[in-house]
Amino acid sequence: MPKLILIRHGQSQWNLENRFTGWWDVDVTEKGAAEAWAAGELMRDKGIAPDVAFTSVQTRAIKTLNLALEAMGRLWLPVTKDWRLNERHYGGLTGLDKAETAAKHGEEQVHIWRRSFDIPPPPLDAGSPFDLSGDPRYAGIAIPDSESLKDTIVRVLPYYESAIAPELRAGKSVIISAHGNSLRALVKHLSGISDADIASLEIPTGQPIVYELDAALSATDRYYLSER
């Protein structure tokens, strides 16, 4: 039966600085690169051997995937990059320090923006330095000005069904390197987690999650590889 391996990118520079990142492109830190390499070594040592890989178009996820695959000796795998696996768009919160934002707007309001299922943050202002309309990787794409988790699911799941699920149905093991919220969208779907309960799910950086799937792509088991 096929395996689906999910890995959240290693620590990014803005993770370290406690800033809202979203679609803004930041690199992994030295620690993040080490997390990615260690994840690859763990997968290699545990006999995880994916056949095909998917990632977002964001540097932190791409680098994490490349480092993990190199550590596994599988850098030659075919890789598909797609914006629909991007992190959720944090809108007007992009670039802001999380603690300072909580002090300004209140802990409760920031918690709602971060963790509610269907309430997005304030939209990105016109002329913001974090405007991505000129970024060539998003040419022809209607870039959102803010996204809730529900909005993120609306783009992630159709992509999963159209591009990733066929590879799994063909019996291939698939690895996806992505982000906290795009992976929460997949975990919610695969594990049948409710809208209310998904709010408390945290996905740590650089820790491979393995799904064992049956022929119908229903999950028969889910575990962190480090715990097996």
C-alpha positions as a printed NumPy array, in Angstrom:
array([[  0.   ,   0.   ,   0.   ],
       [  1.235,   3.525,  -0.708],
       [  2.728,   5.884,   1.847],
       [  2.256,   9.639,   2.011],
       [  5.024,  11.494,   3.845],
       [  4.382,  15.071,   4.94 ],
       [  7.148,  17.356,   6.135],
       [  6.876,  20.952,   7.228],
       [  9.866,  23.029,   6.154],
       [ 12.722,  23.47 ,   8.595],
       [ 12.869,  26.571,  10.769],
       [ 12.734,  29.722,   8.637],
       [ 14.303,  33.085,   9.379],
       [ 10.9  ,  34.548,  10.222],
       [ 10.004,  31.547,  12.393],
       [ 13.108,  32.467,  14.35 ],
       [ 12.117,  36.136,  14.464],
       [  8.513,  35.267,  15.457],
       [  7.032,  37.066,  12.45 ],
       [  3.986,  36.235,  10.322],
       [  5.301,  34.901,   7.027],
       [  2.581,  33.455,   4.802],
       [  3.347,  33.809,   1.104],
       [  6.404,  36.004,   1.653],
       [  9.527,  34.142,   0.595],
       [ 12.08 ,  33.668,   3.35 ],
       [ 14.944,  31.222,   3.634],
       [ 15.569,  28.494,   6.176],
       [ 17.977,  29.176,   9.008],
       [ 21.075,  27.093,   9.695],
       [ 18.946,  25.207,  12.222],
       [ 16.207,  24.745,   9.606],
       [ 18.679,  23.291,   7.124],
       [ 19.939,  20.911,   9.814],
       [ 16.349,  19.863,  10.584],
       [ 15.761,  19.084,   6.919],
       [ 18.958,  17.044,   6.618],
       [ 18.168,  15.146,   9.819],
       [ 14.679,  14.373,   8.512],
       [ 16.202,  12.908,   5.365],
       [ 18.624,  10.785,   7.356],
       [ 15.77 ,   9.557,   9.546],
       [ 13.696,   8.579,   6.512],
       [ 16.668,   6.799,   4.971],
       [ 17.414,   4.913,   8.184],
       [ 13.738,   3.92 ,   8.599],
       [ 13.534,   2.593,   5.046],
       [ 11.239,   5.327,   3.727],
       [ 11.836,   5.587,  -0.018],
       [  9.437,   7.954,  -1.797],
       [  8.982,   7.653,  -5.539],
       [  7.821,  11.187,  -6.304],
       [  7.875,  14.555,  -4.549],
       [  5.723,  17.674,  -4.364],
       [  6.42 ,  21.059,  -2.828],
       [  5.242,  24.64 ,  -2.864],
       [  6.991,  27.391,  -4.818],
       [  8.423,  28.889,  -1.628],
       [ 12.154,  28.689,  -0.941],
       [ 11.909,  27.298,   2.594],
       [  9.866,  24.292,   1.466],
       [ 11.934,  23.679,  -1.663],
       [ 15.227,  23.777,   0.236],
       [ 13.844,  21.483,   2.933],
       [ 12.813,  18.965,   0.296],
       [ 16.133,  19.141,  -1.539],
       [ 18.18 ,  18.72 ,   1.641],
       [ 16.04 ,  15.81 ,   2.838],
       [ 16.221,  14.078,  -0.536],
       [ 19.979,  14.574,  -0.695],
       [ 20.382,  13.03 ,   2.755],
       [ 18.28 ,  10.1  ,   1.549],
       [ 20.308,   9.673,  -1.638],
       [ 17.178,  10.433,  -3.67 ],
       [ 17.881,  13.885,  -5.044],
       [ 17.089,  12.458,  -8.47 ],
       [ 13.374,  12.073,  -7.708],
       [ 10.9  ,  13.898,  -9.932],
       [  9.653,  17.005,  -8.109],
       [  6.544,  19.068,  -8.858],
       [  6.323,  22.601,  -7.466],
       [  2.919,  24.27 ,  -7.206],
       [  1.685,  27.463,  -5.529],
       [ -1.387,  25.667,  -4.231],
       [  0.833,  24.017,  -1.615],
       [  1.959,  27.449,  -0.356],
       [  1.465,  28.569,   3.213],
       [ -1.789,  30.425,   3.902],
       [ -1.644,  34.121,   3.047],
       [ -1.478,  36.161,   6.252],
       [ -2.647,  39.35 ,   4.557],
       [ -2.004,  42.516,   6.538],
       [ -0.215,  40.561,   9.272],
       [  2.618,  39.62 ,   6.896],
       [  5.966,  40.656,   8.313],
       [  4.616,  41.687,  11.715],
       [  6.111,  40.48 ,  14.977],
       [  3.563,  38.159,  16.592],
       [  4.103,  39.428,  20.127],
       [  3.838,  43.069,  19.055],
       [  0.677,  42.291,  17.08 ],
       [ -0.869,  40.662,  20.14 ],
       [  0.03 ,  43.685,  22.259],
       [ -1.605,  45.994,  19.721],
       [ -4.761,  44.036,  18.872],
       [ -5.097,  41.78 ,  21.914],
       [ -4.241,  38.116,  22.393],
       [ -7.808,  36.996,  21.704],
       [ -8.075,  38.787,  18.345],
       [ -4.699,  37.506,  17.173],
       [ -5.642,  33.975,  18.253],
       [ -8.799,  34.26 ,  16.135],
       [ -6.796,  35.378,  13.11 ],
       [ -4.237,  32.613,  13.601],
       [ -6.409,  29.703,  14.617],
       [-10.037,  30.196,  13.609],
       [-11.168,  27.971,  10.767],
       [-12.863,  30.543,   8.568],
       [-11.903,  34.065,   9.737],
       [ -8.994,  35.496,   7.715],
       [ -6.595,  38.185,   8.93 ],
       [ -7.045,  41.748,   7.652],
       [ -6.246,  42.076,   3.938],
       [ -2.876,  43.201,   2.666],
       [ -2.881,  46.959,   2.045],
       [ -2.481,  48.285,  -1.478],
       [  1.136,  49.251,  -2.06 ],
       [  2.383,  47.029,   0.751],
       [  6.093,  46.12 ,   0.56 ],
       [  4.882,  42.511,   0.72 ],
       [  2.807,  42.798,  -2.466],
       [  3.656,  39.828,  -4.704],
       [  1.895,  40.97 ,  -7.874],
       [  5.244,  41.447,  -9.63 ],
       [  6.684,  38.071,  -8.589],
       [  7.13 ,  35.958, -11.765],
       [  6.269,  32.709,  -9.984],
       [  2.693,  34.002,  -9.587],
       [  2.192,  35.31 , -13.116],
       [ -1.423,  34.729, -14.151],
       [ -2.489,  33.742, -10.616],
       [ -5.129,  35.656,  -8.653],
       [ -3.028,  36.245,  -5.546],
       [ -5.203,  36.396,  -2.42 ],
       [ -4.967,  39.424,  -0.149],
       [ -5.598,  37.225,   2.928],
       [ -6.617,  33.624,   3.667],
       [ -8.243,  31.65 ,   6.451],
       [ -7.517,  27.955,   6.897],
       [-10.802,  27.282,   5.098],
       [ -9.568,  29.331,   2.132],
       [ -6.294,  27.385,   2.156],
       [ -8.178,  24.088,   2.099],
       [-10.17 ,  25.278,  -0.927],
       [ -6.962,  25.369,  -2.987],
       [ -4.973,  22.534,  -1.378],
       [ -7.521,  19.708,  -1.534],
       [ -8.459,  20.001,  -5.236],
       [ -4.745,  19.986,  -6.033],
       [ -4.255,  16.919,  -3.848],
       [ -7.099,  15.125,  -5.628],
       [ -6.005,  16.073,  -9.145],
       [ -2.211,  15.793,  -8.924],
       [ -1.135,  13.842,  -5.831],
       [ -3.855,  11.232,  -5.323],
       [ -3.325,   9.704,  -8.815],
       [  0.312,   9.005,  -7.919],
       [ -0.792,   7.314,  -4.697],
       [ -3.431,   5.285,  -6.525],
       [ -0.693,   4.112,  -8.877],
       [  1.015,   2.594,  -5.834],
       [  3.725,   5.212,  -5.481],
       [  4.945,   6.607,  -2.186],
       [  4.782,  10.398,  -2.179],
       [  6.593,  13.022,  -0.115],
       [  5.196,  16.545,   0.244],
       [  7.328,  19.356,   1.638],
       [  5.097,  22.278,   2.507],
       [  3.935,  24.549,   5.321],
       [  2.105,  24.505,   8.63 ],
       [ -1.287,  25.446,   7.217],
       [ -1.189,  23.719,   3.828],
       [ -0.216,  20.539,   5.68 ],
       [ -2.944,  21.114,   8.284],
       [ -5.377,  21.169,   5.354],
       [ -4.178,  17.733,   4.254],
       [ -4.08 ,  16.289,   7.776],
       [ -7.616,  17.557,   8.425],
       [ -8.822,  15.78 ,   5.299],
       [ -6.901,  12.532,   5.733],
       [ -7.56 ,  12.178,   9.463],
       [-11.131,  13.46 ,   9.446],
       [-10.437,  16.23 ,  11.97 ],
       [-13.328,  18.61 ,  12.679],
       [-13.304,  22.326,  11.91 ],
       [-13.141,  23.055,  15.644],
       [-10.404,  20.56 ,  16.518],
       [ -8.048,  21.488,  13.68 ],
       [ -7.434,  24.816,  15.437],
       [ -5.318,  23.13 ,  18.103],
       [ -3.224,  20.994,  15.745],
       [  0.422,  22.007,  15.618],
       [  2.765,  20.601,  13.002],
       [  6.423,  20.896,  14.06 ],
       [  9.146,  21.863,  11.609],
       [ 11.297,  19.166,  10.087],
       [  9.398,  16.176,  11.513],
       [  8.157,  13.691,   8.881],
       [  4.564,  12.525,   9.313],
       [  3.79 ,   9.204,   7.619],
       [  0.349,   8.145,   6.434],
       [ -0.237,   4.511,   5.592],
       [ -3.068,   4.438,   3.041],
       [ -5.335,   1.724,   1.706],
       [ -6.405,   1.299,  -1.916],
       [ -9.146,   3.9  ,  -1.449],
       [ -6.561,   6.33 ,   0.004],
       [ -8.157,   6.163,   3.42 ],
       [ -5.651,   6.43 ,   6.243],
       [ -5.005,   3.167,   8.087],
       [ -2.264,   4.7  ,  10.248],
       [ -0.617,   8.071,  10.911],
       [  2.547,   8.611,  12.905],
       [  5.587,  10.794,  13.361],
       [  8.49 ,   8.845,  11.967],
       [ 10.662,   9.806,  14.947],
       [  8.293,   7.866,  17.215],
       [  8.65 ,   4.563,  15.356]])
